[in-house]
Each structure stands twice: as structure tokens, then as C-alpha cells.
Amino acid sequence: MKKIIWIIIAAVVILIITMAFFDIFNHSGQSIASSPGGAIKIVAAEDFYGNVAQQIGGDKVSVASILSDPNVDPHEYESSVQDGVAITNANIVIENGLEYDTWMDKLMSASPNSNRIVITAGDVAPDVLMDNPHVWYGIDNISAIAGAIEAALAKTDPADAVLFQTNLAAFNASLVPITVEMANIRTQYAGTAVGLTETIYLYQTEPMGLGVLTPFNFAKAIAEGNDPSAQDVNTANQQITQKKISVLIYNSQTVTPITTNLQNEAIANGIPVVPVTETMPPADTYQSWMTAELNALQAALAKSQ
């Protein structure tokens, strides 16, 4: 009987040691994608990057986006413990950089991981405007960022590299209608004067040839959560009351009494207002989000003529 008991004890010990070995192996920095049935864990600071990552990774990835509420001003976001846990377990992290989401660097510093791949969009984007971190609004930029995501996925999961390449090609093809619509707007409305409450849309107004009259320092101050100078506020107001602009493009996520006043003045003066957001509406994809805003802009420009 004692011999049987010792055999049972020995078997239990071996089982415990075996389980401990596999636990150490699974947490030793090996990619989760290397385990059968495992998904590559991606954490994106903003939901549009998360959406692009999902499109490239397909069912091989599990994506969590931290900023995903279009009713919240991204500039006022404060990170949480839950966000820190997600980043700790991530294989790939996507941040914007350019001092837009500095809280991401703090979260990653609090949970170092030499095996984690970090993609900083601002470092990847080929067209970065001065004092303007909103690189995802540039179509060439988002294509380059998608390419960086594909490369990170292929490095993490080489067995599915062809799938990621195929998905990237499909993503880039889906951007073509957006660039075509921008080209059409440029053909019809280049030189049309517009106003901005924030710098975010400069990544599209410039390629479309629209004439932004709003003082840059006004839009930059609003984007950074600061009060613009009284002179710039007065200039922006006069551009509306004197109907020097045909359309006001309004960031509905960065709202202040000053921007609300501009919106109200535009409506009172019969100037179309086109709302845009910094983060992607929950039901959209990156492509449908950009397309919807361009459609609204095109309709407003047509109405203003």
C-alpha cells in the first residue's frame, strides 16, 4: 500500500512540474501566435489603428483599442490600470506618437517587454505636417502605417505572412475610391475658401486644394487644448460673419465655447458645417469613416456654390 501511495505522490509531483514547465514556457516571451490556435494580441492607442490592424490580421489577431469613444476629447484621456494590463500582455502595440498619446509611452515603460513590437505611426508616416500629429487623416500615411502593421504581423507569425500580405493589398485597394473622391473634390472645388476649428483636417484640405483661411495658430491652439489669441479668434469670427468662407469644418470631439460660437455663427450665416471626428465612430471602418466625411464635405461644398 505504501508503495502505491508513493507512486501516486510521484505522479502528482511529475504532473505539477510538467504544468509549471509549460507555464514558464508560455510566459517566457514566446509569441502567443506560436501556440496552436493562439491569436496575436494587438493593443492600439486609437480605434482607427485598431481597425486597420484587424483588417490586416483577420482572424489571426485579437485587437483592443483604448480610445474608441467619438464623444470623448482624446486630448483629455487618462490611462487606466486596465489599459496597462492589456499592454503588458500585448505582442504588438500601435501608438500615434508625435506627442499625441504620450500616456502610451508611460504605460509601456511601466511594463517593459523586450519581445513586444511597438509601431509608432508618426515615425512611419511619410507625410507629417508641421505641428500636426493627426497623421492618420493622410491617405498615404495610413497606407504606410498599414504596411508597418503587416510587417510586424509577419515577423510575429511567419506562417501566415502570405495572408497578411493579401489583406494589406486588399486594404490598399480599398483606399483607391477615397483618393478618387478627393481628386474629384479638387477638380470641382480647388481654391474654395473653408474654415477649420482644428488642424486635424489639414491632411485632406491640402491635397484637395481647398483654401483654409482660418489662422493656423488658432486651429493649433484648439488642437492642443489651449486658448487662441483674441486676434485670431476675431479673425476666425469675421471670416464667418463676412462670409469669406464657404464651409466650416468642425471637429466635434474638441469642443470649446470658442468653437461652439463659430459653429453657431456659421449656421446663423447660412454657411454649411461639416463635422469630423478624431476617433472613428464605433460602427465604422477606417474606409467608411473617411468616405462619410468626404461625402458630407462634397455635399456642403455643392450647397455653398
SULRA-V55611 format. One line per field, one symbol per residue. phi: phi as a letter, one per 40 degrees, with the letter a starting at -180 (. if undefined). psi: psi as a letter, one per 40 degrees, with the letter a starting at -180 (. if undefined). A space follows every 10 residues. Layout:
BEGIN
phi->???
psi->???
END
This chain:
BEGIN
phi->.ccccccccc cccccccccc ccccccbcgc cccccdgcbc cbbbcbcccc cccccccfcc bbbbbccabc cbcdcbcbcb cdcccccdcc cbbbbcgfgc bccccccccc bcaccccbbb dcccccbbcc facccccccc cccccccccc ccccccbdcb dccccccccc cccccddccc ccccccccbd gccbbbcacd cccbccccgc cccdddcccc ccccgbcccc cccccccccc ccfcbcabcb cccbbbdccc cccccccccg cdbbcbbcbc ddccbdcccc cccccccccc ccccc
psi->dddddddddd dddddddddd dddddeeeei hdeehheiih hhhhdidddd dddddddbee ihhhhdhehe ehhdeeihii ddddddddei dhhhidaffd gdddddddde giheehhhhh ddddheghih fgefdeehdd dddddddddd ddddddgddf dddddddddd dddeeddddd ddddddddeh ehhiiieied ededdddeei hhdhhddddd dddefihiid dddddddddd defeidihhh hedghidddd ddddddddef hihhhiidih ideiiddddd dddddddddd ddde.
END
